[in-house]
Amino acid sequence: MKKVLGLLFAVALVFVLFGCQEKVTELQMLWWSDGTEGEVMQELLDEYFDETGVTIELVSIPYNDYETRLATMISGGEAPALARVTEGHLNNFKEQILSLEGVYDDSKFTNLFFNEDGDVISLPMDITANGLFVNTDLTSKYGVNLPTVNDVWTWAEFETEMNKLKGK
């Protein structure tokens, strides 16, 4: 559990307050939710507090207001320590995001976000798994060669096989 909490903290560690010499015991995390995500994150933050003594206040903001609020906080010198961001936010605020160099083992991640100096500034936290429902009767009827369990299609292979179904 400690590894999971540590990983989640590192993943969420996008905006860091000014470098402090004294131990930080309270941080603020900007967040938007698409359902129960905020509740789940708060539970994780509560567990993190139990293990570290560091309080992270979860500040929920509607997604439509999120980027404006974040920009206002940054320009006003009140940037949050942590923020949930999209790739668009990363591009718009990459000059203000501090490097995560040395915070985690980057060999475990394939979708990293870098600043202009080549330093990692964010780790993927929101991973969406997509899947297809396949009508195997139709794919068999029209000669679509589906991948096996241990195979993975390339985009070109997927396109080639799906083109067999066009106009059918």
C-alpha positions as CSV (number, residue, x, y, z in Angstrom):
1,M,0.0,0.0,0.0
2,K,2.9,2.4,0.7
3,K,4.2,1.9,-2.8
4,V,0.8,2.7,-4.3
5,L,0.4,5.8,-2.2
6,G,3.9,6.9,-3.0
7,L,3.3,6.3,-6.7
8,L,0.0,8.2,-6.6
9,F,1.7,11.1,-4.8
10,A,4.5,11.2,-7.4
11,V,2.0,11.0,-10.3
12,A,0.0,13.9,-8.8
13,L,3.1,15.9,-8.2
14,V,2.9,18.3,-11.0
15,F,3.0,21.7,-9.5
16,V,5.4,22.2,-6.5
17,L,5.5,25.2,-4.2
18,F,8.7,27.1,-4.0
19,G,11.6,25.0,-2.8
20,C,11.5,25.1,1.0
21,Q,14.2,24.1,3.4
22,E,11.7,23.3,6.2
23,K,9.5,20.3,6.2
24,V,6.2,20.9,4.4
25,T,3.2,19.5,6.3
26,E,0.4,21.0,4.3
27,L,-0.1,21.1,0.5
28,Q,-3.0,22.1,-1.8
29,M,-4.1,20.0,-4.7
30,L,-6.3,21.4,-7.5
31,W,-8.7,18.8,-8.8
32,W,-11.7,18.2,-11.0
33,S,-13.9,15.2,-10.9
34,D,-15.9,13.1,-13.4
35,G,-17.9,11.2,-10.8
36,T,-16.5,9.6,-7.7
37,E,-12.8,10.3,-8.6
38,G,-12.6,13.1,-6.0
39,E,-13.9,10.9,-3.2
40,V,-11.4,8.2,-4.2
41,M,-8.5,10.7,-4.3
42,Q,-9.5,12.1,-0.9
43,E,-9.4,8.6,0.6
44,L,-5.9,8.1,-0.8
45,L,-4.9,11.5,0.5
46,D,-6.2,10.6,4.0
47,E,-4.1,7.4,3.8
48,Y,-1.1,9.4,2.7
49,F,-1.6,11.7,5.8
50,D,-1.8,8.6,8.1
51,E,1.5,7.4,6.7
52,T,3.4,10.7,6.4
53,G,1.7,13.3,8.5
54,V,1.4,15.6,5.4
55,T,-2.0,17.1,4.8
56,I,-3.0,17.6,1.2
57,E,-6.1,19.7,0.8
58,L,-8.2,18.7,-2.2
59,V,-9.6,21.7,-3.9
60,S,-12.3,20.7,-6.4
61,I,-13.0,23.1,-9.3
62,P,-15.4,22.6,-12.1
63,Y,-13.5,21.5,-15.2
64,N,-14.8,24.4,-17.3
65,D,-13.3,26.9,-14.9
66,Y,-10.2,24.8,-14.1
67,E,-7.6,26.3,-16.5
68,T,-8.6,29.9,-15.8
69,R,-8.5,29.3,-12.1
70,L,-5.1,27.6,-12.3
71,A,-3.7,30.5,-14.5
72,T,-5.0,33.0,-12.0
73,M,-3.4,31.2,-9.1
74,I,-0.1,30.9,-10.9
75,S,0.0,34.6,-12.0
76,G,-1.0,35.7,-8.5
77,G,1.9,33.8,-7.0
78,E,-0.4,31.3,-5.3
79,A,0.2,28.2,-7.4
80,P,-1.0,25.0,-5.8
81,A,1.6,22.4,-4.8
82,L,-0.2,19.7,-6.8
83,A,-2.7,19.8,-9.7
84,R,-4.5,17.3,-11.9
85,V,-3.8,18.4,-15.4
86,T,-4.5,17.4,-19.0
87,E,-2.0,17.4,-21.8
88,G,-3.3,20.8,-22.8
89,H,-2.7,22.2,-19.3
90,L,0.8,20.7,-19.5
91,N,1.5,22.6,-22.7
92,N,0.0,25.8,-21.4
93,F,1.8,25.8,-18.1
94,K,5.0,23.9,-18.8
95,E,7.2,26.9,-17.9
96,Q,5.8,26.9,-14.4
97,I,5.9,23.2,-13.7
98,L,9.0,21.9,-11.8
99,S,11.0,18.9,-12.9
100,L,10.3,15.5,-11.3
101,E,13.8,14.4,-12.0
102,G,14.9,11.8,-9.4
103,V,11.4,11.5,-7.8
104,Y,10.5,8.2,-9.4
105,D,11.8,5.4,-11.6
106,D,10.8,6.5,-15.1
107,S,11.5,3.1,-16.6
108,K,8.1,2.0,-15.3
109,F,6.2,4.7,-17.4
110,T,5.8,4.9,-21.2
111,N,3.7,8.1,-21.4
112,L,5.8,10.8,-19.9
113,F,5.6,14.6,-20.4
114,F,8.8,16.6,-20.7
115,N,9.7,20.3,-20.5
116,E,12.0,22.0,-23.0
117,D,15.1,20.9,-21.0
118,G,14.1,17.2,-21.4
119,D,13.1,16.9,-17.7
120,V,9.9,14.9,-16.9
121,I,7.3,17.3,-15.5
122,S,4.3,14.9,-15.3
123,L,3.4,11.3,-15.1
124,P,0.2,9.7,-16.4
125,M,-2.5,9.3,-13.7
126,D,-5.7,9.0,-15.7
127,I,-5.4,5.9,-17.9
128,T,-8.4,5.0,-20.0
129,A,-8.7,1.4,-21.2
130,N,-10.5,1.0,-24.4
131,G,-11.9,-2.2,-25.8
132,L,-13.9,-3.4,-28.8
133,F,-16.9,-5.6,-28.9
134,V,-16.4,-7.9,-31.9
135,N,-19.2,-9.6,-33.9
136,T,-17.2,-12.7,-34.6
137,D,-20.0,-14.0,-36.9
138,L,-19.4,-11.0,-39.3
139,T,-15.7,-11.0,-39.0
140,S,-15.6,-14.7,-39.9
141,K,-18.1,-14.2,-42.8
142,Y,-16.0,-11.5,-44.4
143,G,-12.5,-13.0,-43.7
144,V,-11.3,-10.6,-41.1
145,N,-8.2,-12.1,-39.4
146,L,-8.6,-11.2,-35.7
147,P,-5.4,-11.2,-33.6
148,T,-4.9,-14.0,-31.1
149,V,-4.8,-13.4,-27.3
150,N,-1.0,-13.0,-27.4
151,D,-1.0,-10.8,-30.5
152,V,-1.5,-7.1,-30.8
153,W,-2.5,-5.3,-34.0
154,T,-0.7,-2.4,-35.3
155,W,-2.9,0.5,-36.5
156,A,-2.1,-0.5,-40.1
157,E,-3.2,-4.1,-39.5
158,F,-6.4,-3.0,-37.8
159,E,-7.2,-0.7,-40.7
160,T,-6.5,-3.4,-43.3
161,E,-8.7,-5.9,-41.6
162,M,-11.5,-3.5,-40.8
163,N,-11.6,-2.4,-44.5
164,K,-12.8,-5.9,-45.3
165,L,-16.1,-4.9,-43.6
166,K,-16.6,-1.7,-45.5
167,G,-19.8,-1.7,-47.5
168,K,-20.9,-5.1,-46.2
